[in-house]
Amino acid sequence: MSARSPLLEQTAGGLYWLLLAASLWLLLRGHNAPGGGFIAGLVAVAGSALLAIVHGVERARRRLPLAPAALAAAGVLMALASGLPAVLSGQPFLTHLWGSIAGLKLSTVLVFDLGVLCAVWGAFSAYLFALLADGGDAP
Amino acid sequence: MTLWPAALPLAAFSALVLGLVLQPLPWAFGVPWVPSLQLGLDFYVDALSVQFLLLITGIGTLVLVYASAYLAHEENPGRLVGTLLLFMLAMVGAVTADHLLLLFLFWELTSITSFFLVGFNHTDAAARAAARQALFVTVAGGLALLAGLILLAQMSGTWSLREVAAAGPQLAADPRLPAALVLVLLGCFTKSAQFPFHFWLPNAMSAPTPVSAFLHSATMVKLGIYLLARLDPAFNHLLLWEGLLIGVGTVTAVWAALLTLRERDLKRILARSTLSALGTLTLLVGLPSEQAGLAVIAFLFAHALYKAPLFFIAGNVDHATGSRSLDCLSGLRRRMPWTAAAAVLAAASMAGLPLSFGYLAKDVVSAAKAAGDLVLVAGYALLFVNAVAVAVAAVAAIRVFWGPLPAQYAAVREVPWRMRLPPLLIAALALEFEFLPNWVDPLLMEAARVVVRGEVAVPLASTHSFGTALTAAEITLVVGLLLFLFWEPLHRVVGRWEWVSRFDPGSGYERLITGLPRLAAGHTRALQDGRGSAYLRRSVGALLLAGLAAVGFGGYAWPPPLPATGLHPLALGGAAALIAGGALAAAFLRRRLALLLAVGLVGYASAVLFLFAGAPDVAFTQFVVETALVVVASAVLYRYAPAPRCPEPVLRNALLAAAAGLGTLWLLLQMFALPASGELPRWFAEHSLVEAYGRNVVNVILVDFRALDTLGEISVVLFSAVAAWPLLRRLRRGAGP
């Protein structure tokens, strides 16, 4: 970009982490209050978009846990996997199981929702990077 | 090339004969597959099937023997032999299948293998075109056949060909019957090259000789006749069935006989006369009398036994002299005595001379026509057809092999044994059947009983009588010989008739084949102009038309009731004002970035509306989506140069946009007018916390109650990104830095 904003450049890195934290928060509260995997994923995409616009696609790509397409695929696989324990225990696929470890309520729902987050984050980042990139390899 | 491939059909032939001796007909066997859907590999072999099986395996053996010599100089004869064997398998399947879908499967397999066989000389453009034509015509007919068979199965409640034929008389009252019959007839007529689909057969003569002898005279083209004969006992009392068979059969026979006189190429002459024989067979199937059943069987058998040798002979002549044109062929008897002998035997049978199997067949056919009280015109027409057959026989035997030997053929050598033997053997066999009728008589009688379903009283051999039938045969012979003597002047006269080629449906096929791509090109030019706004206009316009059509069906509420929103008027008014402002700004703004922001405003204001309407999740999502969209779109817009501005039909766009907006509004209001059931929301609200431990019903539905849907949706998201990637990469390359 030709018109650079020093303010944005200084804060973008911090904002990215803040947005990811917000995304995680939305994911965790989603079961009882507005939020959930899809919205969390979109917020994470917004973070990646910010980074890509200010610091370039390459840096935003490096900050992702995996390459965009791989992240999306991992998300779908995670959601798939969250349904398997139920099958193993003889219940229909995607029947969610709940348990608690040390007072913390955990369930396969969380795995499923995390999968949704990753799928949305990875897939839309792939679009985003492809549109914003000047060149480079596959997402 | 080796003779080994011929061992396969020979083994099948021997097994068949052995089976006939050991095990009385019929044979039925099947392998169930999906019994609940009545699907299975069901086969049923009766005398009619056996007649075809004997022809397929018997002539098939000799065809492969012939091919082993004929293809000696070909580059890859294995391909042809392999396809021929596959074709034989398909034919065997088609004439033994009892399940209608199985029959269709094998039927199509014969079309497909025939495509590869006709197009064997794939470097020749004419062969390619002929293969394509044969495929188009027979496969189009095959589609019609499939629809017809499905209808028949639905009406009779069974997929068994035998049971459908048995149930035929009870189906007469069904209103679907005419459609089913016409569809089945389309399939049979295209396969057996009946008028107006006959044109593919002569063109298919660009196939190598063994293929022509096998597919286009003895077996494949008889498949349509086979199915007609199978179904005839069920439907021959219907005027539609009888009329179509007799009418189409007669027209085919006469038209083909006329076209025969226009040909110069020996192989094409034989092909035309095959057409005329197929027409006669169709006509005979359509005749109501019991005699006709026997006539079909006898004529079908006789035709295969004389036409296949004649094709072999044409191939031999072509092989030895390099020509098939009547203009230069004569006197070859001196150079090719064996081939000449075979030609005389086969031609005698074709002409129906006494002491030949063809004579017997012709005798039965005449008797059938006499008994079938044929319309007088059709009777005379068939006299002409038979006379032309006599003339063709004379041309193939006398004209080519007698007379002076042209100097250029002085050094011509007789073809190898493997090519001499098959025509001689088949033609001699046909002769044998006349002297030893006990060999085939019982089988043919049995087959005839399948076709007419009843007692066939007259045995084949005892129909020798000096009644009117013989007189008709004599008249045919005399007229045929006259035609032969005046072949040249007749050829010139008929060749001058321009209307014949103009009227022939083959030219219609040409127009269709060249017209279709032109239509597609014009259609593409008119609709696909590559401008986004034009695509948008067409899509919206089409949607509006669909909506208008739906309005035409009625059932809508007028005036549409306004839904009670329960919103605070200030919130509603504020959000509405923001949406309207954003929309108006988008309509009038010119700069792309400002336009994007205005559209974003519409989205944000909608989110505000959702927020007040008690849908915080939707509002939340809308906010995030809108933000991401505006940020990304502005970054992208910033990067890519604007497209050159084109003049736009502003007024039309505005009208279409307004109509689309109002139409959507109308649709939404109508949806509100529908009685809404509160059952689902209540159920979800009650069970969300109890069963899924979540208070956010929307999210619980997404991740738990309807988790499978969500899984599908995120998979779509993933695959859309993967699919879009190559497109986006190309866009970037095209757009430059």
Interface residues (C-beta under 8 A of the other chain):
Chain A: M1 G30 H31 N32 A33 P34 G35 G36 G37 F38 I39 L42 V43 V45 A46 A49 L50 A52 I53 P68 A69 A72 A73 G75 V76 A79 L80 G83 F93 L94 H96 W98 K105 S107 V109 F112 D113 G115 V116 A119 V120 G122 A123 F124 A126 Y127 L128 A130 L131 L132 A133 D134 G135 A138 P139
Chain B: P616 D617 F620 T621 V624 V625 T627 A628 V631 V632 A635 V636 Y638 R639 A692 Y693 G694 R695 N696 V698 N699 V700 L702 V703 D704 A707 L708 T710 L711 I714 S715 V717 L718 S720 A721 V722 A724 W725 L728 R729 R732 P737
